[in-house]
Amino acid sequence: MTQTPPRALLTVMEAARRLHVSDDTLRRQIRAGDLPAVQVGTTPTGRPRYRIPVQAVEERLGHSAELPALERLRLAFAQLSESQQEALIAEAVAWARSETPTPEDPRQAALSREEIAARVTERGRALLKAQD
């Protein structure tokens, strides 16, 4: 199974989304030299097109430039033998079933009209009486 490496460069819009700033703010930071970027061309209107290294964005966020957790999990899972993968899946399914609330759980039990009425506001009670 071949894994594709994470992209090393982001567009201005992708980097702006990750940094929670506008693309104009990001472009100003690039022009001021506060954020490293590579100019890859210009738009038809003459605006520079930049690509920003993922590592620079991650450093600014205070994260390491490592793979996302799900991707790390996929890579670790791929290292297991088929029988180990099946055993792990069986264990995960058993755990999920044990954590699923049962109908006897009071949070899952069906409420009567009276219990529902006791939980709603005065206006809600008036609406329930009007339906009867």
C-alpha positions as CSV (number, residue, x, y, z in Angstrom):
1,M,0.0,0.0,0.0
2,T,1.6,3.3,-1.1
3,Q,1.1,6.3,1.1
4,T,1.1,9.8,-0.3
5,P,3.2,12.3,1.6
6,P,1.5,15.3,3.0
7,R,1.6,18.4,0.8
8,A,4.6,20.6,1.5
9,L,3.1,23.8,0.3
10,L,-0.3,25.5,0.9
11,T,-2.1,28.1,-1.2
12,V,-2.7,31.5,0.4
13,M,-6.4,30.6,1.1
14,E,-5.5,27.2,2.7
15,A,-2.9,28.9,4.9
16,A,-5.2,31.7,5.8
17,R,-7.9,29.2,6.9
18,R,-5.5,27.4,9.1
19,L,-4.2,30.6,10.7
20,H,-7.7,32.1,11.0
21,V,-6.7,35.3,9.2
22,S,-7.9,36.8,5.9
23,D,-5.9,36.1,2.7
24,D,-5.1,39.9,2.5
25,T,-3.5,39.8,6.0
26,L,-1.5,36.8,4.9
27,R,-0.4,38.5,1.7
28,R,0.7,41.5,3.8
29,Q,2.7,39.3,6.1
30,I,4.4,37.7,3.1
31,R,5.3,41.0,1.5
32,A,6.7,42.3,4.9
33,G,8.8,39.1,5.1
34,D,7.1,37.9,8.2
35,L,6.0,34.6,6.6
36,P,8.1,32.7,4.1
37,A,6.5,32.0,0.7
38,V,7.3,31.2,-2.8
39,Q,5.8,33.2,-5.7
40,V,4.6,30.7,-8.3
41,G,3.2,33.2,-10.8
42,T,0.6,35.9,-11.1
43,T,-3.1,35.9,-11.6
44,P,-4.6,37.3,-14.8
45,T,-5.1,40.6,-12.9
46,G,-1.4,40.7,-12.0
47,R,-1.7,39.7,-8.3
48,P,1.2,37.5,-7.1
49,R,0.3,33.8,-6.5
50,Y,2.1,32.4,-3.5
51,R,2.6,29.0,-1.9
52,I,3.4,28.8,1.8
53,P,5.4,25.9,3.3
54,V,3.2,23.8,5.7
55,Q,6.0,23.8,8.2
56,A,6.0,27.6,8.4
57,V,2.2,27.6,9.1
58,E,2.5,24.8,11.7
59,E,5.3,26.6,13.4
60,R,3.2,29.8,13.6
61,L,0.4,27.7,15.1
62,G,2.8,26.1,17.5
63,H,2.3,22.6,16.1
64,S,4.8,20.3,14.8
65,A,4.6,19.6,11.1
66,E,3.6,16.0,11.6
67,L,0.9,13.9,9.9
68,P,-2.6,14.3,11.2
69,A,-3.7,11.7,13.9
70,L,-5.9,9.8,11.5
71,E,-3.1,9.5,8.9
72,R,-0.7,8.3,11.7
73,L,-3.2,5.7,12.7
74,R,-3.6,4.5,9.2
75,L,0.1,4.1,8.8
76,A,0.4,2.2,12.1
77,F,-2.5,0.0,11.1
78,A,-0.8,-0.8,7.8
79,Q,2.2,-2.1,9.7
80,L,0.2,-4.8,11.3
81,S,-0.3,-8.3,9.9
82,E,-3.7,-9.3,8.6
83,S,-4.5,-11.4,11.7
84,Q,-3.4,-8.5,14.0
85,Q,-5.6,-6.1,12.1
86,E,-8.6,-8.5,12.4
87,A,-8.0,-8.9,16.1
88,L,-7.7,-5.2,16.6
89,I,-11.0,-4.6,14.7
90,A,-12.7,-7.3,16.8
91,E,-11.5,-5.7,20.0
92,A,-12.7,-2.2,18.8
93,V,-16.1,-3.6,17.9
94,A,-16.5,-5.3,21.3
95,W,-15.5,-2.1,23.1
96,A,-18.0,0.0,21.0
97,R,-20.8,-2.5,21.8
98,S,-20.0,-2.4,25.5
99,E,-20.1,1.5,25.5
100,T,-23.4,1.7,23.6
101,P,-26.2,2.6,25.9
102,T,-28.8,0.0,26.4
103,P,-32.6,0.7,26.4
104,E,-32.6,0.2,30.2
105,D,-30.4,3.2,30.4
106,P,-32.6,6.0,31.8
107,R,-31.1,8.5,29.3
108,Q,-32.5,6.3,26.5
109,A,-35.8,5.3,27.9
110,A,-38.9,6.7,26.2
111,L,-40.6,9.5,28.1
112,S,-44.3,9.7,28.8
113,R,-46.3,12.8,27.8
114,E,-46.4,13.7,31.5
115,E,-42.6,13.5,31.8
116,I,-42.1,15.6,28.7
117,A,-44.6,18.1,30.0
118,A,-42.8,18.4,33.3
119,R,-39.6,19.2,31.4
120,V,-40.9,22.0,29.2
121,T,-41.8,25.6,29.9
122,E,-45.2,26.9,30.8
123,R,-45.8,27.8,27.1
124,G,-44.9,24.2,26.1
125,R,-47.4,22.9,28.7
126,A,-50.1,25.1,27.2
127,L,-49.3,23.8,23.7
128,L,-49.5,20.2,24.9
129,K,-52.9,20.9,26.5
130,A,-54.2,22.4,23.3
131,Q,-53.2,19.3,21.4
132,D,-55.4,17.1,23.7
